[in-house]
């Protein structure tokens, strides 16, 4: 993974000192709330319902064992003993005291971490494929390019105060595991007919109040020009994006209002002024960054481990875990392991200080000292020898990190919701817990197969509910919490936005609604057909009819 040089360390240390002074002046009454707000936001600090929330950047999801241990220390020392992994591959702490935040940032800087640009109207944390470098379908490793883009965007003077927040994702595989179609800019690494590396560029994707799938603005941008091309997009957005209405300020609104052809024309015109300028990449710079992302010292293994295959046949519980949580690896004899942060009764994405310490230990013992965060709010050990999977499983199971539910109904993506967030209309965590409690039968979950449920507590869509096979959105109705249900959303290559099935539901009804949706799927599916495929084939009407017919019948029974 990328390691700071002297310049990287200096600018992060200087930012910590700067924010320490700003915080001291604010606490002394020398800065007003309005003056302090943009300063704290660009250092990742929100003021939430219960306490400040500090969002720490995890660039493209990579974490060293040393960094994991520091996060565990912060959770113990400055928080309530846990952290929360978000859909941006970041980690958040929900309970730090404001006066402690500069010290937290100083301790993060000691392990090459920061909270810069994790909030505010700037370019946020870059996300990518959590299986980058190890996936068999990878065309080009996206990690060096994500790091190059991260360095370009950090403290970029033109883009510190954009009309609204800005998110970029990078994919390098045949299968998109970075959700690039739902980002302000989505970058897909490709090769042209001559074998040269470049980027297919998407623009104007995003979820939130007005969800949209990104549109292709360029089929191939040469690698040398990707920074100047992104600058051209951002300059057009910075110049023409709306600043009078925060709900219409995202780039997707500008792209949609102009149309992709007119937007492309403005970008091409702008690019004509900047192409070939100082941001043009060189082979030396790409080689410098790429040198940080070389393969670890893999042992030469012939193929699938015989002991591992034998254990799969002997132990049903181990086999169930391996089926859901173990992924194929590009190297013979190795595998990638997903650590589930979705144990029933635990808020999705939450991890304790003890678990963080354990993951650090396991990363060193089993996976070359590195772990990765996923946008589905789980963790990955990317480089595990198959012969050691049984040993790893036992350790994970003892720590509550081996729930065999990856990709299943209880592997829920969920924002913190009304329990923490000032913006939320409704709570998300209790809804996720109620669904997990209702569907806690692993045999049943494996029988119904892959289903993605995403929950957001408000229209900001931090839980990505629009692209869940089943999406749940908290809404406010006359001061009460209700939940709107969508069906048919999806991420990946065939990303789509879910459709609302009808009027919203009270919180207590949501598990029943999910059960009716699953029943409809089971009654209508073809053999081996996934939920999303059935939903696309039959449309939302059968789901809607089952849910609301049953709801009305239950009401009649309740009313006598």
Secondary structure by P-SEA (a helix, b strand, c coil): cccccaaaaaaaaaaaaaaaaaaaaaaacccccccaaaaaaaaccccccccbbbbbbcccccccaaaaaaaaaaaacccccbbbbccccbbbbccccccaaaaaaaaaaaaccccccccccccccccccccccccccccccaaaaaaaaaaaacccccccccccbbbbbbbcccccccccccccbbbbbbccccbbbbbbcccccccccbbbbbbbcccccccccaaaaaaaaaaaaaacccccccccccaaaaaaaacaaaaaaaaaaaaaacccccccccaaaaaaaacccccccccccccccaaaaaaaaccaaaaaaaacccccccccccbbbbbcccccccccccccaaaaaaaaaaaaaccccbbbbccccccccccccccaaaaaaaaaaaacccccccccccccccccccccccccccccaaaaaaaaaaaccaaaaaaacbbbbbbbcccccccccccccbbbbbbbcccbbbbbbbcccccccbbbbbbbccccccccaaaaaaaaaaaaaaacccccccaaaaaaaccaaaaaaaaaaaaaaaaaaaac
